Amino acid sequence: MSFLRPKLCVCVIGAGNGGVAMAGHLGLKGHRVRLYSRDENKVAPVRRAGGITITGAVQGFGPVELATTDLAQAVDGADVIMVTTPASAHAAVARELAPHLKRQIIVLNPGRTGGALEVQQLLRSANRFNTVVEAQSFIYASRAERPDRAHIFDVKREVTVAALPARRTRLVLLTLRKLYPQFVAADNVLETSFANIGAIFHPAPLILNASKVDSGVPFDYYHEGITPSIAALMERIDAERLAVAAALGVITMSAKDWLEAAYGARGATLYEAIQSNESYRGIKAPQTLRHRYITEDVPTGLIPIASFGRHLGLPTPFTDSLIQMACGVTATNYWMYGRTVESLGLAGMAPAEIRDFVENGFKRAPAAEPMPAFAHAKI
């Protein structure tokens, strides 16, 4: 006798490349799907079609029971809220979600660096104690061909996730693996945060191909845009990420090793591994420098790496230089609103105290004061 897995009601927030692919695929799997966007032009075609057509590595039509600009309606009754907006919008999403939350699990797809810490702080300030989960990366390589149609180039073999605090991860995975069996437990959100490969793969190639982007020359982002020299710089930035992570007690994969784990792409160097990854073939470069590869990945990827480095006394010269270049080419001071140790509520905390917080959900009191009791937050 076989038992069918119970289907879930899922609210997908964001109707961009990732959100459309996720909503369509989850509908195709038989889950009840709601799709939310602020933009009526993105949800109206889905509403008219009754769902989303998926092509590529996954094919079929995924029903969507509700496509709406009404957040309260989209969230009501959902078991899981899948946030697929750029990480730079996580703070705004948290503020808008807070009045409508009950006991839903909130998953940031992905959290980038510090996403769960940022969202949890904002929810707790509104007296909401939902479990926030951070995915290390987005599960698809995908593009939305139109609002009701997405092409999935590939589905990752494995994506690590962690709840904040980490003691809830195993429990929430019982639910989340009904959606994606590829989800596996990370040690904590420091691991998922510092495994933020987008910070390595996105800003440097876009900034260093600025002349092509400005001139409107189309090119494949990964296979043509990442040359041996650009890949060499990416490896140096990656080494700084790994050093900062290690100082926090986090051992994470290099960008090259991640490509093999996620896609089976191998190479002696990062450049060779990228070139061997067929899942990236055909993914076109952005047509503007004001793209999430900079506007998201700098403030929610590179800046937190640099900030943690300063907090720990570790130099990050290549990361710092790329941040300054990003500020220059877009005339934007990303330092003004990027995620930092201070904005994530970790200022003054030693590495062991930070680990205690992400694993157990409380901050150590000063030594002369008694330790506070655990707060029993809802899941």
Secondary structure, DSSP 8 states (H G I E B T S, - for coil): --------EEEEE--SHHHHHHHHHHHHTT-EEEEE-S-HHHHHHHHHHTEEEEEESS-EEEE-SEEES-HHHHHTT-SEEEE-S-GGGHHHHHHHHGGG-SS-EEEESS-TTTHHHHHHHHHHHTT----EEEESS-SEEEEEEETTEEEEEEE-S-EEEEEESGGGHHHHHHHHTTT-TTEEE-S-HHHHHHT-THHHHSHHHHHHTHHHHHHT---BTTTTT--HHHHHHHHHHHHHHHHHHHHTT-----HHHHHHHHH----SSHHHHHHT-GGGTT-B--SSSSSHHHHTTIIIIIHHHHHHHHHHT---HHHHHHHHHHHHHHT--GGGTS--TTTTT-TT--HHHHHHHHHHS-----TTS----------
